[in-house]
């Protein structure tokens, strides 16, 4: 089993800061969601949440999200979603 996690979201993004018409986006809330089978992804999600401190909500286990996932994701300005990855090997396709 291999775990892959992709994340990088500062609490403020600035595009072309030296340009006279640069854009800065303030992120009010970051939602952290994860799926796990062995607990490793959950552990990583908690470390990520701790790194973001008060700017992050969660982490929330995907299986525990009630209702429509799109509505839950819509509550946040940014998302960090981490899922476990299972690689199955077979000798024919």
C-alpha positions as CSV (number, residue, x, y, z in Angstrom):
1,X,0.0,0.0,0.0
2,X,1.2,3.5,-0.8
3,X,-0.1,6.7,0.6
4,X,-0.1,9.8,-1.5
5,X,-1.0,13.2,-0.2
6,X,-0.8,16.4,-2.1
7,X,-1.1,19.6,-0.2
8,X,0.2,23.2,-0.2
9,X,-2.1,26.0,0.7
10,X,-0.8,29.1,2.5
11,X,-3.4,31.3,4.3
12,X,-2.7,34.1,1.8
13,X,-2.0,33.7,-1.9
14,X,-0.5,36.5,-3.9
15,X,-0.2,36.4,-7.7
16,X,2.4,38.6,-9.5
17,X,3.2,40.7,-6.3
18,X,5.4,43.1,-8.2
19,X,2.8,43.8,-10.9
20,X,0.7,47.0,-10.5
21,X,-2.5,44.9,-10.8
22,X,-1.5,42.0,-8.5
23,X,-4.2,40.0,-6.8
24,X,-4.1,38.8,-3.2
25,X,-6.6,36.3,-2.0
26,X,-7.2,35.8,1.8
27,X,-8.4,32.4,2.7
28,X,-10.8,32.4,5.6
29,X,-11.1,28.6,6.2
30,X,-9.4,25.5,5.0
31,X,-11.3,22.2,5.3
32,X,-9.2,19.1,5.8
33,X,-10.7,15.8,4.8
34,X,-9.2,12.3,4.7
35,X,-9.9,8.7,4.1
36,X,-7.9,6.0,5.8
37,X,-7.7,2.2,6.0
38,X,-4.7,1.8,8.4
39,X,-4.6,5.2,10.2
40,X,-1.6,6.6,8.4
41,X,-3.6,9.1,6.4
42,X,-5.5,10.1,9.5
43,X,-2.2,10.8,11.3
44,X,-1.0,12.9,8.4
45,X,-4.3,14.8,8.3
46,X,-3.9,15.7,12.0
47,X,-0.3,16.9,11.4
48,X,-1.5,19.1,8.5
49,X,-4.3,20.5,10.6
50,X,-1.8,21.3,13.4
51,X,0.5,23.1,11.0
52,X,-2.4,25.3,9.8
53,X,-3.6,26.0,13.3
54,X,-6.8,28.1,13.6
55,X,-7.0,28.6,9.8
56,X,-8.0,24.9,9.4
57,X,-11.2,23.1,10.2
58,X,-11.0,19.4,10.7
59,X,-9.6,17.0,9.9
60,X,-12.8,15.2,9.0
61,X,-13.0,11.5,7.9
62,X,-14.8,11.4,4.5
63,X,-16.8,8.3,5.6
64,X,-18.2,10.4,8.5
65,X,-19.4,13.3,6.4
66,X,-23.2,13.3,6.5
67,X,-25.2,14.6,3.5
68,X,-23.9,15.7,0.2
69,X,-20.1,16.0,0.1
70,X,-20.3,18.9,-2.3
71,X,-22.3,20.9,0.3
72,X,-19.7,20.1,3.0
73,X,-16.8,21.1,0.7
74,X,-18.6,24.3,-0.2
75,X,-18.3,25.5,3.4
76,X,-14.6,26.2,2.9
77,X,-12.5,28.6,0.9
78,X,-9.9,25.9,0.3
79,X,-9.7,22.1,0.7
80,X,-7.0,19.6,1.6
81,X,-8.2,16.1,0.7
82,X,-6.1,13.1,1.4
83,X,-7.0,9.5,0.6
84,X,-5.1,6.3,0.8
85,X,-4.1,4.5,-2.3
86,X,-4.2,0.8,-2.9
87,X,-2.2,-0.7,-5.8
88,X,-3.3,-4.1,-6.9
89,X,-1.0,-6.2,-9.0
90,X,-2.4,-8.7,-11.4
91,X,-0.9,-10.8,-14.2
92,X,-3.5,-9.9,-16.8
93,X,-5.7,-7.0,-17.5
